[in-house]
Amino acid sequence: SMRVVLSVSSRLVSHSTRVCRGAGHVTRCERKWVTGTSTRKVKAFGSDPSKKINMPGVDQSSRLDSSASKVIATEVKHETKWLQFKHLTYQDPSGAERGWDMVGRSTKTTHGVADAVCVFATLKKKGEPDDILLVRQFRPPLDGETIELPAGLMDANETAEKTALRELEEETGYVGVVEGSVTPIALPLSPGLSNETVELVKVSVDLDLPENEKPKQKLDGSEFITVLRVPKKGLRKTLDELNADGYHVFAGLYTLALGMEMGDDA
């Protein structure tokens, strides 16, 4: 893995605004800086379409409310160990029946809150700015490498917190503690394609602890993951640079980084 990391480092060093260096299985990236809407009455998006709220947007008073739609039939067309391809029949607000094709996970359970977790891990060391842990790996559907948060499927009867700490240690080697509460709901990843959901878990990693001095990944034989350590401040700009290098940035990660930047500007 050292050879792979150093190869990536040589690519990233060529950019004047970011310097990355390899150390074990971790590539550390550091930034070097060169110094009137109208309001209408529209239908509320809720269970009671008779309620009205003031909000900017297109007047939808003549439209039927989408909350009246429902799935009335599901047919599994093809199934593998991990995935199901399904054809849905649903009824729209007018009463018309329509079709929709979707992909779901074969591992989905009825008692689970979500299918998987994403881990937002902050590295903390006394006297130093916070860093964030990201992972780089090849994704066959994209025929390319992605930049993502550490993540993984939840095992049966496993909490989101337990999954997060397990996946973080397996993928990055770091040991952390859950910081605050997890997202209270399961978040859909691509609702036009799949019913796959995740929970986001914030984790704090204390770099001053002995167990985090020399982190070692615990990957399965089919996993080839490189760990990236990037500054928390300016995360979105770092992701933009990685995207310019040809990597595919996970949408959820980019949205999170954009939200952090908007919070700093507020």
N, C-alpha and C positions, 0 to 999 in steps of 0.2 A: 504493500500500500504506500510505502514511502516513495517509490518510484513514481507512482501515479500522482501523488500529491505534489511532488516537486515539478512534475510536468505541467500541472495546472498553474502552479505558482509562476512559472516562466511566462505563461500566457498573460496572467493578470498584471505582472510587474510592468509590462510594456505600456500600461495606461498611466498617464501622469497624475491622475487624481486618486489612484488606489494602489496600495502596495500589499501583496500577500506573500506569506512565507510558510513553508511546510514545517511541521514539528510532529514527528510520529505520524499518526493518522489524521491529524488536524491541520487544516490550512487556515491560517489567521490572516484576515484582511483588515488593513488599517487605511483610513482615508487621509490623504494629504491635500489640504485645501489651497487653491489658488484664489491668494486673496483678490327697469320698472315693470314688475309683474302685477297683473290684475287679479283680484280675488273674487271667486264665484261660489255660489252655493252648489255643492256637488254631493253625491251620495257617499256616505261613509262606508269604508271597507270593513264591515263588521257583520254580525249575525242579524242585526236589525236594519234592513235597508231603508226604513222610514226615517231614521235619524239623519240629520244633516249637520255638517260641520263646515266652518270657513277654512278653505285651503286653496292655494293656487293650483290651476290645472284646467283641463278641458271640461266643458260642461257635459256631464254624462247622464243628465236627468232623463234622457230618452232611451238609455240603454238598460237592458236587463242586468241584474246583479249576478256576478259570477259565483257568489256563495250558494246559489241554487243548483250548481252542477254537482254531479256525483258519479262515481264509477259503479257500473251495474254488473260487469262481468270481467273475469280475468282468465286468460288462457296461456299456459306455459308452452311456448313453441319449441324451446330447446334449453337444455340444462347441462351444466358441467359441475365440477366439484366446487367451483367458486362463484359461478354466475348463472343467472336465468335470463332468457330472452322471452318477454311476455308481450301479448297483444291485449290491450285493454279496450273495453267498450264502455263509453261514458255518456251520460245524458247532460246536454248543455241547458242553460236557463230557459230556452224556448221549448224544451221537451224533446228536441231532436237527438237521435243517437249518433255518436261519432266514434271513430277508432283512434287509437294511439299506441305506438310501439315503444317499449321501454326495456331497460336493462336493470336487473336487481341482483343483490348478493344472495347466493344460495345459503350463506351462513347466517342470514338475518334470523333473529329469534323474536318471539312475541313478548318476552319479558325484558329484553334489553332496551335501555333508553336510547342508545345510538349504536351504529355499526362499528365506529372507530373513534379514536381520539387524535387530536393534533396537540403538540406540546410547544408552548411558547416558553422557552427556557432562557433565563437571564443569568449570565455568569457574573458573579460579584467577587471582587478582591479589594481588600483595604487599600485605599490610596489611589485606585485606578478607576477609570470610567467603566460603566457596565458594557458588556458584550452580549450578543445574541447567538444562540446555536442554530445553525441551519444545516441541512444535508443536501448533498448532490448525488443523484443516481440516475441510471438509464431507465427510461420508460418506453417499452416497445410500442405502445399505441402512438407515441409521438415520434418514434425513431430518433430520439435525442435525449439529452440529459436535462433534468429538471432541478430547480432550486426550491426546496420545500422546508417545512417545519418537520422535525421528527414526528412520526405518526405510526399508528398500527391498529389492527383490528382488536376489538375487545373480546376476551375469552368469555365463555359462559359463566354467568354469575360473578363477573369481575366488575368492580367499580371503575369509573373513569379515572379516578385518582391513582388506583393501583396500576391500571393499564399504562397511564402516562409515565409513571416512574419506571416501570418495567421496560417500556419501549425506549425511553431516554437512555437507560443504561445499556440496553442491547445495541442500539444504533450508534451511540456516541461514546459510551464508556463512562459518562459522568453520572454521579449520584446526586440527586437533589431532593428537595422537599416541596410539596404543593404549597403555593402561595395564594391565599384567599380561597374563594369558591370557584367551582367550575361553572361553565355556562349552564343555566338552569334548564335549557331546552336542547333537543337534538337539532343541529343546524344542517339543512339540506345543502349538498355540494353542487349538484347540477339538476335541478328539479324538472327541467324539460326532457331529460334523458333517463334519470334514475331516481329511485327513492333512497339512495345511500345517504346516511347522516353521520355527523361527527359532533363530538363535544370538544371544546377548546379548554385546555388546562394550563394554567400559569404555574411554572416551576422555578424555584430559585436554586442556583448551584453555587455553593460556597467554595471558591478556589483555594481558600486557606486551609481547608480540611485535608488530611493526609490521603483519604481515598480519592481525591480529585487531582493529586499531583501528577500521576501517570495513568490517565484513563485508558482503558482497553476495551475495544468493542467486543460484543458477543453475538456476532452475526451468524445466520444460517448459511449453509453452503451455497444457496442461490442468491445471497445478498452481497452486493458490492457497493458500499456506501462510503463516500468521503465526507468528513465533517468540516464545516466552515464556521469559523469564529469571526463574526463581523461586529463593528461598533453599533450599539443601540441607537446612538445619535446619528442621524443622516441615513437611516436604514433604507428609505425609499430610493435615494440616489445610488446607494450601493447596488440595489436590485436592478435599477435602470442600467448600470454599467455591466452587470452580469448578463442581462438580457441582450445588451449590445454585443457581448462576446459570443452569443449564440445559444445561451441556455434558456430554457423555458421556465419562467417564474410562476409558481403556483398562485392562482388567482386569490385565494384566501389570504396568503402571506402578503401579497401586494396591497390588498385592501386594508389589512391590518396596519401595514407600514404607512399607507396614505392617511389613515385615521390618526396615527400617532403624530404625523407631521401637521395635520390640521389642528390637533390639540395643542401643539407647541405654538402655532400661529394665533390661536384664539386669545 
